[in-house]
Structures are given as C-alpha cells and as structure tokens.
Amino acid sequence: MTRASTAARREEPATESPRSGAGSLAAISLDAVTKVYGHAGNAVPALDRVSLEVEPGEFVCLLGASGCGKSTLLNLVAGLDRPTTGTVEVRGGRPTLMFQEAALFPWLTVRGNVDLALKLRKISRPHRRETVQALLEMVHLTGFEKKMPHELSGGMRQRVQLARALGQQAEILLMDEPFGSLDAMTRDVLHDELERLWRETGLTVLFVTHNVREAVRLGDRVVLLSSRPGRVVAEFPVEIDRPRRIESHSVADLAAQITGRLRDEVRRHGAV
C-alpha cells in the first residue's frame, strides 16, 4: 500500500482552512458541499461549503460536537443522500458503510451474514464458502461460524459487520462511530484489528467518532468540523509512529490540543 501522499501531508502543520477537492485524484473529494434539510422557514442547514479530500489508502477521522453533520457527510459519500449544492466524487467503486450498531440479520448465522455480501455479488456457492471462511479468519472469528448474532458479544458482532464489509470488496470503508457502544478494553482490541486490516487490505477509511483519543490513535489525519452547520475548521496531521497506544503520552498530547480546539468551537456556537 502506497503511503507517499500521506507522508507528504504529514510534513504540513495543522491548518485552519478546508481543502479544495477540485481536479484531484483523491479517493473521496467533496467540493463546497452544502446540505440543507427542509424548506424555507423550516430549513435546517447540516453542512456548509465543506471541501475535503481523502487520498487512496488514507485513514481520516472526522471529529465534531453532536449534530455537526458528521453522519450526514458519510451518507453523502455513501450515496445515500445528495448534497443541496456542491459536488461529491468517489473513486474506486461504491463505498461500504459500517454503523455504530452492527445491523446483522438476526435470523442468519455468523456465516450467513457474511455470506450474504458475497451472494449479492453473485459469487458461486463453492467460492463463497472458501471466501467466507477466510474473512472470518481475518477478523478472528474462526469457530463462531454457526453462532447467531444474539449469542455474540458487542465486539464480536462488530467483527462480523467488518467481515461482511470486507466481503463487499469495496475500496472505501465509511465508519460511523462503530466502536462507540463498546467498553474500553474491547474498543482497544478492535482498534488493533482495524489497523491491521487497513494495512493488509489498503482500504481508504473515513471514520466518524466523538472520541478524540480514538481519532488520534487511528488516523493519519484528524479533521475537525464546527457545530451546526458543519464546516471544516481545522485539520491535524498525526505524525506519531505506528503502532500507537491510546494511553501513550504522544497520543494524549495531540488529543489535548485537538480537544482545546473543539472546546473553542463548542463555546463559539453554544453547542453541547
């Protein structure tokens, strides 16, 4: 996996201005994207002139106060919604989207949930069986193939969701607070697993979180959105060597800097 573009970005200091998406070969490009819900007197602006690029193979984390439009932005990139104005370009095929809740089919086994992604791609039955087993091995779920979702822990259900996402063979993975409901130890283990899979597969990842340390632990770059309407107000290259630990001093120091900037935004807009 090529990291040349990411390494070059790490030479830059944190910037207070958004990037332009025009004319780029980025995996994800948003150019002056605005999203407004409702009409006239009932209009609610969610995003305001957001410009952002995510390079192929880059891991970018989105941060911001509740209601700042992070999930709206992911939905636009996923093609589940359209911007009011501006353009969204995604290269490398349709992204796959992971939610905070695993959203598994409760009537299917672990194997059945992952197999469904391959069946929708019209993969033959013999090839599906082999591929599903390989995917479950990748996320360390060997031996749980016949379990039902209700028999799994929250962390294991997220592993199934991740295996299903990988089974779609998308080059872009969109993650909407996928570990937000998990305990700290399980979340830490899944951080390691996600980083390993990201390195092995070369995925481009756009990751939404409220957890500043999680963003610094995982991201090549942390992008901060203002309170509603969401605007890109700061970007922080993460120049800490991998693998990182969420409790390390270097992660804590950068997280404190970003938290201070986030507090300023919350105070400025009166958000909570």
C-alpha positions in Angstrom: 0.0 0.0 0.0 1.4 3.4 -1.0 1.7 6.0 1.7 3.7 8.6 -0.3 0.8 11.2 -0.4 0.1 10.7 3.3 3.7 11.0 4.3 3.9 14.3 2.3 0.9 15.6 4.1 2.5 14.9 7.5 5.1 17.5 6.7 2.5 20.2 6.9 1.4 21.9 10.1 -2.3 21.8 11.2 -4.3 24.1 9.0 -7.3 26.2 9.8 -8.7 26.2 6.3 -10.5 23.4 4.3 -9.0 21.7 1.3 -10.3 22.1 -2.2 -11.5 19.0 -3.9 -11.2 20.3 -7.5 -9.2 18.4 -10.0 -7.9 15.8 -7.6 -7.4 12.0 -8.0 -8.3 11.5 -4.3 -10.4 8.5 -3.4 -13.0 10.9 -1.9 -13.5 14.5 -2.9 -16.0 17.0 -1.5 -16.1 20.4 -3.1 -18.1 23.2 -1.5 -20.7 20.7 -0.3 -23.8 22.2 1.5 -26.7 20.1 2.8 -29.9 21.7 4.0 -32.9 19.7 5.3 -36.4 21.1 4.9 -37.5 24.2 3.1 -38.0 28.0 3.7 -38.8 28.7 7.3 -38.2 25.0 8.3 -34.8 24.7 6.7 -32.1 23.2 8.8 -28.5 23.5 7.5 -26.4 20.4 8.3 -23.2 21.2 6.3 -22.0 24.4 4.9 -19.5 24.6 2.0 -17.4 21.6 3.1 -14.4 20.8 1.0 -12.3 17.8 1.8 -10.1 15.2 0.1 -9.2 11.7 1.3 -6.3 10.1 -0.5 -6.3 6.4 -1.6 -5.2 4.3 1.4 -5.5 7.2 3.8 -7.2 6.8 7.2 -9.1 10.1 8.1 -11.0 10.7 11.3 -13.9 13.2 11.5 -14.5 14.9 14.8 -17.1 17.4 16.0 -19.8 18.2 18.5 -23.1 16.3 18.3 -25.2 17.5 15.4 -22.3 18.9 13.4 -23.1 16.9 10.3 -20.5 14.1 10.5 -23.1 11.3 9.8 -24.7 13.5 7.1 -21.3 13.8 5.4 -20.8 10.0 5.5 -24.3 9.5 4.0 -23.4 11.8 1.1 -20.2 9.9 0.4 -22.0 6.6 0.6 -24.5 7.8 -2.0 -27.5 7.5 0.5 -28.2 11.2 0.1 -27.4 14.1 -2.2 -25.9 17.5 -1.4 -28.0 20.6 -1.8 -25.1 22.3 -3.5 -21.6 21.3 -4.3 -20.1 18.0 -5.6 -19.2 14.7 -4.1 -16.8 12.4 -6.0 -15.9 8.9 -5.0 -13.4 6.9 -7.0 -12.8 3.1 -6.7 -16.5 2.0 -6.7 -19.3 2.2 -4.2 -18.1 2.5 -0.6 -19.3 0.3 2.2 -20.8 1.8 5.4 -20.4 0.5 8.9 -22.7 1.8 11.6 -22.4 2.0 15.4 -24.8 -0.9 15.7 -23.8 -4.0 13.8 -27.1 -4.3 12.0 -26.8 -8.0 11.4 -29.7 -10.1 10.2 -30.8 -11.9 13.4 -32.2 -14.9 11.6 -28.8 -15.6 9.9 -25.8 -17.2 11.5 -22.4 -15.5 11.5 -21.5 -17.4 8.3 -24.9 -16.5 6.8 -24.5 -12.8 7.5 -21.0 -12.7 5.8 -22.1 -15.0 3.0 -24.9 -12.6 2.1 -22.5 -9.9 1.0 -20.9 -12.4 -1.4 -24.2 -13.8 -2.6 -25.3 -10.2 -3.6 -22.1 -10.1 -5.7 -23.2 -13.3 -7.4 -20.2 -15.3 -6.3 -20.6 -19.0 -6.8 -21.5 -21.2 -3.7 -18.2 -23.1 -3.6 -16.1 -19.9 -3.9 -18.4 -18.2 -1.3 -17.7 -20.9 1.3 -14.0 -20.6 0.9 -14.0 -16.8 0.9 -16.3 -16.5 4.0 -14.0 -18.8 6.0 -11.0 -16.6 5.0 -12.9 -13.4 6.0 -13.9 -14.9 9.4 -10.2 -15.9 10.0 -9.2 -12.3 9.2 -11.4 -10.9 11.9 -10.5 -13.8 14.3 -14.0 -15.4 14.4 -13.0 -19.0 13.4 -15.2 -21.4 15.4 -18.1 -19.0 15.6 -19.5 -19.6 12.1 -22.7 -21.2 13.3 -23.5 -18.8 16.1 -26.5 -16.4 15.9 -26.0 -12.7 16.4 -27.7 -12.7 19.9 -25.1 -15.2 21.1 -22.2 -12.8 20.4 -20.8 -10.0 22.4 -20.9 -6.5 21.0 -17.3 -6.6 19.9 -17.8 -9.9 18.1 -20.9 -8.5 16.3 -18.8 -5.6 15.1 -16.2 -8.1 13.8 -18.9 -9.9 11.8 -20.0 -6.5 10.4 -16.4 -5.8 9.4 -16.0 -9.2 7.7 -19.2 -8.5 5.8 -17.9 -5.1 4.8 -14.7 -6.7 3.6 -16.7 -9.3 1.7 -18.2 -6.5 -0.5 -14.6 -5.8 -1.8 -15.2 -2.1 -1.6 -12.0 0.0 -1.6 -13.5 2.7 0.7 -14.8 2.0 4.2 -17.0 4.5 5.9 -17.3 4.0 9.6 -19.9 5.9 11.7 -18.8 5.5 15.4 -18.5 1.7 15.0 -17.0 1.3 18.5 -18.9 3.9 20.4 -21.1 1.5 22.4 -18.2 -0.9 23.4 -16.3 -1.0 26.6 -12.8 0.5 26.6 -10.9 -2.9 26.5 -13.0 -4.3 23.6 -12.6 -1.0 21.8 -8.8 -1.1 22.2 -8.6 -4.6 20.8 -10.8 -3.6 17.8 -8.5 -0.6 17.2 -5.6 -3.1 16.7 -7.7 -5.3 14.5 -8.9 -2.4 12.3 -5.4 -1.0 11.9 -4.1 -4.5 11.0 -6.8 -5.0 8.3 -6.4 -1.5 7.0 -2.7 -2.1 6.5 -3.3 -5.6 4.9 -6.0 -4.5 2.5 -5.0 -0.9 1.5 -8.6 0.4 2.3 -9.3 4.1 2.3 -11.1 4.8 5.6 -13.3 7.7 6.6 -14.0 7.3 10.3 -16.5 9.3 12.4 -16.0 9.5 16.2 -16.7 11.6 19.2 -13.6 10.2 21.0 -10.6 12.5 20.4 -8.0 9.9 21.6 -9.6 7.3 19.3 -9.2 9.7 16.4 -5.5 10.3 17.2 -4.9 6.6 17.9 -6.3 5.5 14.4 -6.0 8.4 12.0 -3.4 9.6 9.5 -5.3 12.9 9.8 -8.0 14.3 12.1 -10.5 16.7 10.5 -12.5 18.9 12.9 -16.0 20.1 12.0 -17.7 23.2 13.5 -21.0 22.9 15.3 -24.1 23.0 13.0 -23.8 23.8 10.2 -20.7 21.7 9.9 -17.7 23.4 8.3 -14.1 22.1 8.2 -12.4 24.4 10.7 -9.1 22.6 11.3 -7.0 19.6 10.2 -4.4 17.9 12.3 -1.8 15.6 10.6 -1.0 12.8 13.1 2.8 12.4 12.9 3.0 9.7 15.6 4.7 6.5 14.6 2.5 3.4 14.4 1.6 1.2 16.1 0.1 3.7 18.6 -1.4 3.1 22.1 -4.4 5.2 23.1 -2.8 5.8 26.5 0.6 7.0 25.2 1.9 10.5 26.1 2.2 11.4 22.4 -1.4 10.4 21.7 -2.6 12.2 24.8 -0.7 15.4 23.9 -2.2 15.7 20.5 -5.6 14.8 21.7 -5.4 17.6 24.3 -4.5 20.1 21.6 -7.5 18.9 19.4 -9.8 18.9 22.4 -8.9 22.5 23.2 -9.8 23.5 19.6 -13.1 21.5 19.8 -14.0 23.3 23.1 -13.4 26.6 21.4 -15.9 25.7 18.6 -18.5 24.5 21.1 -18.2 27.7 23.1 -18.4 29.8 19.9 -21.6 28.2 18.7 -23.2 27.5 22.1 -23.4 23.8 21.2 -23.5 20.9 23.7 
